[in-house]
Amino acid sequence: MLHNLYDALDKKYAEMVEMRRYLHQHPEVSFKEYKTAEYIANFYENLGVEVRRNVGGNGIVAKISGTKPGPTVALRADFDALPIQDEKDVPYKSTNPGVMHACGHDGHTATLLVLAKTLHEMKEQLTGTVVLIHQHAEEFAPGGAISMIEDGCLEGVDVIFGTHLWSTIPTGTIDYRVGPVMAAADRFEIKIQGLGGHGAHPHTTKDAIVIGSQLVTNLQQIVSRRVDPIESAVVTVGSFVAENPFNVIADTASLQGTVRTFSEEVRTQIEGEIERIVKGTCMAADSSYTYAFHRGYPAVVNHEEQTNFLVEVAKSVPGVHHVQETAPQMGGEDFAYYLQHVPGTFFFTGAMPVDKTKAYPHHHPKFDIDEKAMLIAAKTLGAATLNYLSIEKQEKATV
């Protein structure tokens, strides 16, 4: 059965590439992926596959049922793009100014659609059900996973698998990890209220720029001196705004940044530590502040049994040359929410371009992938699905 799957996917590779390039040319940002959602839903309807539109927003959920009852495997792909100008010189360059697929979600979608088409053609041989979750708005918190789960996308699901095409990992490599694999991604905002004045008379002011500069330095002590060195954490100030004429001392300064953690305890600790430092810094300068901490996605925590299962499956997939345990990534992913509800695993499929000088990181304006990685991802997800259904069937027969 697996050989039939692999052969069928090989024959559909050109279709997969064509689909991915179409999506790459017509990207839509988070929560506004209306035409993309329509494209996906129409694809399933034309196949005659059961499909539900507008799941938790722009989400699409399709279902392929085998001829006999059995477990339910869910596969997920995201389909939103980013507000980035596409700077690649390729025929499939984005036609939507200021928007591009700079994270591989077009490839995720094409991979899952073609895999679904292949599984649908094999449904007479399937025992159980395959649920195809096409998720909107992964790139922008609160994301689409929460609302799709609330709208029932995981009802009856026994296990879930997902992958991310990764441009900096060589094609043919599968990276996995048991436990935390991607970090919680949070955002904070700080506004300092000082007292402005003439640049020639600083003694009559409370300089918000000086206070903010001290605050940026003080925040660096959280990870180095407050967090257990065995734990991993990042506190980054990414924006510092205090616009004034050259001879005016600023009365306000606004700072924004991100916090990345794997432990909920450390996450909560840092949220409090930031405010403690902001309060102390502003108190010393006799100024006031406002502080907001916005929790984004939790950490992606893979389940041990399902991850080990995926690893063994991946080792036999055509095109996979290397299966390796990876270090945790500080990037965030709302696949985390699915794993809080059902067992499963999220892994990385190497998609480094053949020309390594073009292996730009994710969210870069020249980001691209080796499209052959989509075929490897489809085979790996497909093999995991068929093997899981087969194992469950065998276990029930033994009982």
N, C-alpha and C positions, 0 to 999 in steps of 0.2 A: 504493500500500500504506500509506503514511503517513497519507493522508487517511482511509482505513478505520480505522486505529488511533485517530486523533484523534476521529472520529465515535463510535466504540464507547466510548471513554473518557468522552466527554461524556454519553452515555446512561447511563453507570454512576456518574456523579458522586454522585447521591443515595445509592447503595449504599456508596460510599466514605465519605461523611459519616456514614452510619448506623454503619458498621463502626468508624470512628475514635471516635465517641462511646461506643459500647459498650466499647471498649478503655479509653477514658478513665475510664469509670465503674468499671472492674474492673482497676486497676493492680496489679502485683506487682514487688517489688524484685529486684535482681540476685541471680541464682543460685536464686531461689525462684519463677520464672515458670512454674510447672507448668500452671496452667489456661490461661494465654496460649499456651503451646506447644501444648497440646492443641487449642485453638481454631484455631490456624494449620494444624496437621497435618490436622485434620478438614476444614477448608476445601478443602485440596488433594485429599484422598481423595474427597470428595464430587464434585469436578470430574473425577475419574479421572486426575489427574496423579500421576506417579511421585513419591513423597515418602519421605524417611528421617527418622525421629524420633531424638531423643536423640543428636544429633551433637555430640560434645565436651561433653556435659552436657545442657542444655535446648534446644540448637540444633535447627533444622529446615532441611533442604535439599530443595528440590523441583527437578525437571528436566523441561523441555519440549523434546522432540526434533522437529525438522522432518522433512519427508519425504525430504530428501536430506542426506548427510553434509556437514559444513562446520565452521567454527570454533565455539568455545564462548565465549559471553559470560556473565559472572556479574554479578548485581545483588544488592546487600546492603542489608538494613534491620535495625535493632536494635529490640528490643521490651521492654526492662526499664524500670521506673519508678524513682522516687526516694523516700527516706523523708522526705517533706515533706507537711505538711497542706495540702490544697486549700482555698484561701480564696476561690475564685471563686463568684459567685452566678449559676450557670447550670444548666439542666436536666440536663446531663451531668456534673455535678460528681462527683468520686470518691466511691464508696461504701465505700472501704477507709480507715478512719481512719489518719491519719499517713502515707499513701502516695498519690502522685499522679504523673501523667505531666507533669513540669515541664520536659521537654526536647524534646517533639515526637515521641518514639518511637512513640506510638500512631498519629500521622499517617504516619510512615515505613512502619509495618506495613500500614496500610490502603492506602496508595499502592501498595506492592509487590504486595499480594494482588490488588487490582483490575487492575493492569497484567498480572499473571500470568494472570488469568482471560481477559483480552482476547487476550494472545499465544497462549494455549492454543486459543482459538476460531479463531486464524489459523494454526495449526500446519501446515496443509496447504500454506501458502504459504511456510513457513520453510525456509531452508537452514541447517543447523547446529543448535546446541543453546543453550538459555538455562537457566542455573542460578540459582535463586532462593535466596539465603542469608538466612535469618532468624536473626539472632544474638541470643543472650541476653547479659546481663551486660556491657553496654558501660560502664556507669556506675561500676563498681567493679573496680579492678585486683586480679588479673591480667587480668580481662576474659574475654570468651567467644571472641574471635577466635583466640587462640593454640590453645586446645583444639579448636576446630572445624577449623582448618587441619591440626592433627595427626591429626584423625579423617577427613581426606580431602576436605574441602569444596571445595578448589581443584584437585582432580585433573582434569586435562584442560582446565582453564580457560586461555583465551588472553588475556583482558582482563577487567578488572573496573571497574564504575562504581558510585558511591555518592553520595548527596546528604544534606544535613541541612537540614531546614526551619528557617529562621532568623527569629525574631520581631522582630528589630530592623532587618531589611532590607525595604524596600517590596515588596509582592507584585507579581510581574511582572519582578523583577530576578533575574538569575543572577550570582553572584559566583564567580570562579574564580581560580586562581593556579598557575603552573608552579613546581615545586620545593617547598620547605617552606611549608606552608599552616597547619598546626597544630603546637603545640609538644610536646616531650617533657614529660611530667608526672610528677615525682618527689616523694617525701615523705621528710622527715627527722624524727627524734626525738632529743631531747637530755634527759638527766637530770643535774642538778647536785647533787652531794652535798656540802653544807657542814657546819656545826655549829650546831645550834639553841641557843636559850637565852632568858633573860628579856629582854624589850624594854627594860628599864632598864639592861642591862649589855651593850651591843653589843660592847665590847672583848673579851669572852670568847667571842665567836661568830665564825662564818664565814657571813655572811648570804647565803643562797641567792637571795633576791629581788634584792638589790643586784648580785650576780654575774650573775644572769640578765638584769637590766636592762642591765648593761654589755654583755653578750653580744648582746642584740638590737641595740643601737647599733653594735657592732663588725661584725656581720654585714652591715650596710648598706654597708660599704666594699667588699664583694666585687664587686658590679656596678659601682660608681662608680670603684673604683681598681684592681681586679685583672683584670676582664674587658675585652678589647679593645673600645673604644667603637663599633667598626663592627659588632660582634656584638650580638645581643639576648638578654637574660636577665632573669629575675625571681627574687628570693629573698624569700619572705614568711614571717614568723612569724605563724601564725594562732591559736596557742593557747599560753597562759602560765598555768600552774596552780601555786599555792603556797598552799594553804589552811591557815590558822592562826588562833587567837584574836588579837584586836587587839594584845595585849601580849606576843606570842611571836614571836621571830625564827625564820624558817623554816630548817630544816636541809636541805630538798630543794625543788627547783623543776623542773617538767617543761615542756619547750617542744616544740611540733610546728609544722611548716611545710611549704611546698611550694617546689620549684624548677622553673622553666620555661625551656627552652632549645630551640634549633633545631640547633645543632652538637653532635656527639658529643664533640668535643674540649673544648668549653666545658662540656658536661655533666659530663665526668670532672674537669675542672679545679675546678668549683664543689664537687663532692663532696669533694675533698681540701681545698679552701680552708675549707670549713665546719669540718672537724675541726681544721685548723691553728689557726683562730681560737678554737674552743672550748677546745682544749688550752692555748693561750697565756693566755686569759682566766682559766681555772680555776687555772692554775699561778700566776699573779700573785696570786690570792686564796687560795692554799694549800688548794685544794679539789679534789675528784675529779669525774669525769663518766663517763657512758656515751653513746655516739653510734651511731645506726643510720641508714643512708641506703637507702631502699627505691626501687628503680627501677621506675617505672610504664611507661606507654606511650611508645614512641619518637615522634619527630616524624613527622607525616604529610607525606610527600614525594611530590608528584604527578609523574608522568612527562610529559615535554614533548609527545611525539607524541600521546598519548591526550588530554591536556588541550586541546591545540590542535584536535584532532578534535571534542571535546565543544563547544568554543566555537563552531565553525562550525555544528554541528548546532543548538545552542540558539538561534542567531540567527533561525532559521526556524520555531521552535516557536510555535504560537498561544498567546497570553497572555503571552509573553515580550516585554517592552518595552525592556529594557536588559540588556546583557551586559557586565560590567565586571570588570577585574582588582582583586582585593582585597588589602589588606595582610595579612600573616600574623596568625593568631589565636593568643593565648597559651593558649587552652583545649586540652585533650588529647582524643584519639580513637584507639581501638584499630583503626580502619580502617588505621592505619599498617602493621600486620602483613601485611595482604593485599597492600599495595603493595611489601612487601619480597620477595614471592614471585612476583607476576605484574604486568605493566604495567597501569596504569589511572589513574583520577583521582577525586578527591573534591571536590565543589563544594557551594555553598550556594544554596538556593532561598528567595527572599524570601517571608516569611509574616507580615508585619506586619499586625495587626488593622486594620480600616477606621478604627475609633476609635483614633487614635494615642495617646491618653491611657491606653489599655489595652495598649500595646506593652511589656509587662513583659519583662525579660531572662530568659534561660534559668536554671532552678533557682529561680525566684521562686515563692512560694506562689499568686500570681495569674496565672501564666504561661498564655498561650493563643495560638492562631494563627488566621490567616485561612485557613479550610479550602479556599478556592479555590486556595491554593498547592499543595495535594496534587495537584490536576488538572494543574497546570503541571509539577510534579515527575514525575508519571507520564508525561506526554507527552514530556518531555525525556529521561528514562531509556529510554522506549520507542523514541523516534526514534534515540537513540544506538545502541540494540541493532539495530534494523532496518537502519540505515545501515552499521553495522560489518559485519553479515552480508552485506549487499548488495555492499559494497566488496570484501570478501574473495572473494565469488563472482565478481565481475567480473575481479579480478586473476588468479584461477585460469583463467578462461575465456580471458583474453588470452595467458597462458602456453601 
